[in-house]
Amino acid sequence: MGGKRTGLDLRGIKCPLNWAKAKVYLETLARGDLVELLVDDPKGKQDIPRAAEAEGYVVVKIEEAQSVCKIVVEK
């Protein structure tokens, strides 16, 4: 790690569109960059980490607070 850290607010966007938006965003980042994805769709909370790892990204951390989940992904 050691790249830049950015965020992407996906609250209000349902699965699978939230992962599609996250994937497009991740493709713009450099290797080692981190992105904090904010998700409030229950299906997305489960599916995004799985999809990210299947695409070769590293899920660094998952935190849940109230109805929002923060998923930190490294490219």
Summary of the structure (lengths in Angstrom):
residues: 75
radius of gyration: 11.0
end to end distance: 9.4
largest distance: 31.2
contacts: 220
relative contact order: 0.27
helix: 31%
strand: 35%
